[in-house]
Amino acid sequence: MTFLHVNGLRKQFGNVAALDGVGLTVTAGSRTAIVGPSGCGKTTLLRMIAGFDVPDSGSIAVDGVLLADALTQVPAHRRGIGLVAQDGSLFPHLTVSDNIGFGLEKKFDGREKLIGELLDMVGLERSMLARKPDQLSGGQQQRVALARALARKPRLMLLDEPFSALDTGLRAQTRRAVTEVLAAAGITTILVTHDQAEALAFADQVAVMRSGQFAQVGSPREIYARPVDAATARFLGDAIVLSADIRNGFAECALGHVAADGGLRTGRAEIMVRPEQIEVLPYDADSDGVTGIASQIDFCGPSYDVTITTDGPRPFLMRLSLSSRSVLGEGDRVMLRVAGAAHVFGG
């Protein structure tokens, strides 16, 4: 069931089109991640859904109720939408308890009980209720901000890069905790982020934004394995893009005779192979296949990065991450094999 419906949304700031006809549907109880480079329009879209900006044209509806179009603008405080910003935006002079209960009526019966339950929900100890924000870690502050947003029982939660200020380990831990809380509460959620891995791990649906429009919307697996174009492929992770001749479900390219997902398509095309599809094997002079030379090997602990240049009249250079269990030296000759099918753009 469609819960959020954004249709033909446009917003102009001077000569710049921040949003250029954006459309998006989000089902009830799901998690959607909007991902894209800085300045692509994703935060503008979030602000319009929240009610902070007015669209020039297009519309926004939640649960069948129109919230905004060129003539209508339901105020932010009447939309039933929660928001967690990048820095948490906690009030520094208030305790954790007062921050969480900020939007609740002071005379609300059961107010303290609810605040305690909300703190439990986001996985923090009740002993923290009397602390000030500067006595909390970054991850703890973000959980308090989430508890504050949950206090008003929002029907839609907006997360505006809420984990970007955290270090790598804490970021993943906090994201998992927030995901579990929102899933348990059944709250429809939209996450805005520039972190591709975060978007893929968090969401049921990923929307890739570029220059004020969605380049592609789909499930994380779909858009990672079958991106609409090379720019989207590279934005979502490392991608090896090369030219190929397509015929009978196979691609002839610098990586050899490779299975391809282009259906009945024939002729010249661009294809994509993800680096994890490429197997690097010891050189065997008696075997047929694509060979290459290893160079620029950088040790990274559990893995190492290596540049491999294929042999042949048209050498192709690629950068791969290999397990450090592999023993590979500068100048070693290797054999390459592609596992699975290459993706044909436009196929």
Secondary structure, DSSP 8 states (H G I E B T S, - for coil): -EEEEEEEEEEEETTEEEEEEEEEEEETT-EEEEE--TTSSHHHHHHHHHTSS--SEEEEEETTEEEESSS-B--GGGS-EEEE-TT----TTS-HHHHHTTTS-TT-TTHHHHHHHHHHHTT--GGGGG--GGGS-HHHHHHHHHHHHHHT--SEEEEESTTTTS-HHHHHHHHHHHHHHHHHHT-EEEEEES-HHHHHHH-SEEEEEETTEEEEEE-HHHHHHS-SSHHHHHHTS--EEEEEEEETTEEEETTEEEEB--TT--EEEEEEE-GGGEEEEE--TTS-SEEEEEEEEEE-SSEEEEEEEE-SSS--EEEEEEETTS---TT-EEEEEE-S-BEETT-
